[in-house]
């Protein structure tokens, strides 16, 4: 199916690795011009190839000023913005007991602040193109996790903002949706598994709880949903939370 993304300019934050990288690669295959925004400064060989897999913009999105600058740099390079994928973030384990109020506020800023900042500065350019926005969330926003108050609060805010922005941007015929992963096979997830005495046994335990096929979600399965929501193939879909998690969040795990 042609998603009609050829020559569309799409920004993907946190696009250097994991879910973000999978999104970048798929959008590029579909013919989009992808602006990869990430704070990582890595050798070119470890990043998506600049010519084949998008253009890389190094930026720490922790401040509004940094977001404003990187958006200006992208517009200077491409002349337009057709879609924004807000993806960057990290579970920093700032909990209620193990954490301070200052750390909690910083965690919220680091995980949802740039969703607002990037969207705010992209908005004039998105309006010109009837652009689309996809926010990457987390199942923790509806299930909780324990020991992650800052991250979970931010992810909950992301879902709320998805609905809020979908309403606010109706006059411009712009669509805003969220994709919500659960357990995804990424390098970061693999690093988490290595923290256990028996990583393979821990993986088996987690996979058993995922109803569909008893396996982790693949990054490209998240990317497929994002590409669809960006495309005009989903032209009447807005304000939605799309769970791509093998049924992990909503189906009865006792069936496994």
NUDO-649454 format. One line per 4 residues: number of its first residue (from 1); for each residue x, y, z of C-alpha. Coordinates in nm, 3 decimals. Layout:
N
NUM = X,Y,Z  ...
***
This chain:
256
1 = 0.000,0.000,0.000  0.133,0.341,-0.098  0.116,0.566,0.209  0.172,0.878,-0.002
5 = 0.467,0.988,0.212  0.711,1.053,-0.070  0.896,1.383,-0.019  0.704,1.457,0.301
9 = 0.927,1.606,0.572  0.891,1.422,0.902  1.068,1.500,1.230  1.140,1.205,1.460
13 = 1.276,1.289,1.804  1.492,1.024,1.968  1.543,0.880,1.621  1.895,0.744,1.658
17 = 1.808,0.413,1.820  1.534,0.175,1.929  1.176,0.257,1.835  1.276,0.594,1.692
21 = 1.531,0.439,1.459  1.276,0.185,1.333  1.035,0.470,1.259  1.307,0.658,1.071
25 = 1.396,0.357,0.860  1.036,0.279,0.763  0.947,0.639,0.679  1.257,0.663,0.463
29 = 1.159,0.345,0.280  0.824,0.511,0.213  1.004,0.804,0.049  0.979,1.058,0.331
33 = 1.255,1.305,0.410  1.330,1.239,0.774  1.487,1.478,1.024  1.637,1.270,1.303
37 = 1.662,1.470,1.625  1.864,1.314,1.905  2.101,1.425,2.179  2.339,1.140,2.105
41 = 2.659,1.235,1.928  2.771,0.911,1.766  3.001,0.811,1.482  2.817,0.821,1.151
45 = 2.851,0.445,1.108  2.631,0.387,1.414  2.359,0.623,1.293  2.118,0.584,1.004
49 = 2.310,0.680,0.690  2.264,1.053,0.629  2.184,1.010,0.262  1.979,0.692,0.276
53 = 1.812,0.715,0.614  1.754,1.081,0.687  1.935,1.388,0.816  2.072,1.401,1.167
57 = 2.030,1.701,1.398  2.205,1.684,1.735  2.001,1.853,2.007  1.927,1.813,2.376
61 = 1.554,1.885,2.389  1.550,1.970,2.759  1.486,2.340,2.698  1.238,2.532,2.486
65 = 1.526,2.728,2.333  1.696,2.411,2.208  1.370,2.291,2.053  1.310,2.626,1.885
69 = 1.660,2.620,1.737  1.643,2.266,1.602  1.305,2.335,1.440  1.455,2.644,1.275
73 = 1.750,2.433,1.153  1.516,2.172,1.006  1.304,2.431,0.826  1.622,2.589,0.689
77 = 1.725,2.247,0.552  1.391,2.124,0.417  1.170,2.433,0.385  0.866,2.257,0.532
81 = 0.739,2.023,0.805  0.465,1.774,0.723  0.464,1.559,1.035  0.612,1.542,1.383
85 = 0.676,1.222,1.576  0.739,1.298,1.944  0.929,0.994,2.066  1.231,1.089,2.282
89 = 1.224,1.000,2.651  1.363,0.766,2.914  1.233,0.595,3.226  1.458,0.757,3.486
93 = 1.304,0.567,3.782  1.215,0.876,3.985  0.966,0.726,4.229  0.757,0.847,4.520
97 = 0.990,0.702,4.783  1.318,0.708,4.592  1.314,1.056,4.451  1.285,1.422,4.543
101 = 1.033,1.685,4.436  1.306,1.848,4.228  1.385,1.519,4.052  1.014,1.460,3.989
105 = 0.973,1.798,3.817  1.290,1.740,3.614  1.164,1.397,3.506  0.835,1.542,3.384
109 = 1.019,1.812,3.191  1.257,1.560,3.036  0.980,1.326,2.928  0.691,1.552,2.823
113 = 0.827,1.908,2.816  0.982,1.866,2.473  0.660,1.715,2.336  0.501,2.055,2.400
117 = 0.808,2.257,2.298  0.859,2.075,1.968  0.490,2.083,1.881  0.465,2.452,1.969
121 = 0.752,2.553,1.741  0.655,2.314,1.461  0.293,2.427,1.465  0.313,2.724,1.223
125 = 0.484,2.501,0.967  0.248,2.209,1.027  -0.052,2.435,0.976  0.074,2.529,0.631
129 = 0.082,2.162,0.530  -0.221,2.030,0.723  0.039,1.828,0.903  0.003,1.540,1.145
133 = 0.140,1.466,1.492  0.205,1.127,1.648  0.301,1.103,2.014  0.473,0.790,2.144
137 = 0.336,0.697,2.485  0.381,0.404,2.722  0.153,0.139,2.872  0.271,0.256,3.214
141 = 0.041,0.558,3.178  -0.263,0.331,3.214  -0.119,0.040,3.415  0.128,0.208,3.651
145 = 0.467,0.049,3.715  0.594,0.138,4.060  0.899,0.347,4.133  0.854,0.563,3.822
149 = 0.633,0.855,3.927  0.800,1.112,3.702  0.802,0.899,3.388  0.448,0.768,3.439
153 = 0.311,1.118,3.508  0.476,1.241,3.188  0.337,0.954,2.983  -0.009,1.016,3.124
157 = 0.023,1.380,3.025  0.119,1.274,2.673  -0.208,1.086,2.633  -0.406,1.381,2.768
161 = -0.226,1.623,2.538  -0.300,1.398,2.240  -0.672,1.446,2.299  -0.632,1.815,2.386
165 = -0.430,1.894,2.072  -0.663,1.689,1.853  -0.944,1.922,1.961  -0.743,2.244,1.943
169 = -0.619,2.170,1.592  -0.954,2.069,1.441  -0.998,2.411,1.274  -0.681,2.342,1.074
173 = -0.786,1.988,0.971  -0.480,1.856,1.153  -0.475,1.513,1.312  -0.309,1.412,1.642
177 = -0.279,1.054,1.765  -0.073,0.845,2.005  0.092,0.505,1.970  0.139,0.318,2.295
181 = 0.395,0.036,2.321  0.441,-0.203,2.613  0.729,-0.453,2.604  0.939,-0.379,2.294
185 = 1.258,-0.554,2.185  1.505,-0.264,2.176  1.873,-0.229,2.275  1.758,-0.042,2.588
189 = 1.528,-0.331,2.680  1.809,-0.579,2.624  2.029,-0.375,2.859  1.754,-0.391,3.121
193 = 1.735,-0.769,3.087  2.110,-0.801,3.141  2.061,-0.659,3.490  1.903,-0.989,3.598
197 = 2.098,-1.296,3.704  1.929,-1.499,3.429  1.830,-1.263,3.143  1.681,-1.541,2.930
201 = 1.460,-1.661,3.213  1.340,-1.304,3.275  1.264,-1.267,2.904  1.068,-1.591,2.915
205 = 0.866,-1.468,3.212  0.782,-1.137,3.044  0.702,-1.295,2.707  0.466,-1.546,2.868
209 = 0.248,-1.254,2.986  0.204,-1.114,2.634  -0.115,-1.277,2.499  -0.043,-1.260,2.126
213 = 0.229,-1.510,2.033  0.398,-1.474,2.375  0.674,-1.248,2.243  0.796,-0.892,2.270
217 = 0.671,-0.635,2.023  0.918,-0.558,1.745  1.023,-0.193,1.689  0.910,-0.210,1.326
221 = 0.560,-0.302,1.444  0.545,0.028,1.630  0.685,0.200,1.321  0.411,0.052,1.102
225 = 0.142,0.207,1.320  0.319,0.544,1.323  0.357,0.549,0.944  -0.012,0.470,0.898
229 = -0.122,0.745,1.136  0.101,0.999,0.962  -0.030,0.904,0.621  -0.351,1.017,0.457
233 = -0.460,0.652,0.465  -0.577,0.738,0.818  -0.736,1.064,0.706  -1.030,1.048,0.949
237 = -0.844,0.923,1.257  -0.763,1.173,1.529  -0.745,1.186,1.908  -0.682,0.811,1.927
241 = -0.459,0.605,2.154  -0.339,0.306,1.953  -0.195,0.024,2.165  0.059,-0.187,1.977
245 = 0.146,-0.439,2.247  0.021,-0.787,2.158  -0.272,-0.738,2.394  -0.045,-0.694,2.696
249 = -0.227,-0.393,2.841  -0.592,-0.490,2.801  -0.628,-0.866,2.765  -0.645,-1.102,3.061
253 = -0.290,-1.227,3.113  -0.415,-1.535,3.297  -0.503,-1.685,2.958  -0.131,-1.750,2.907
***
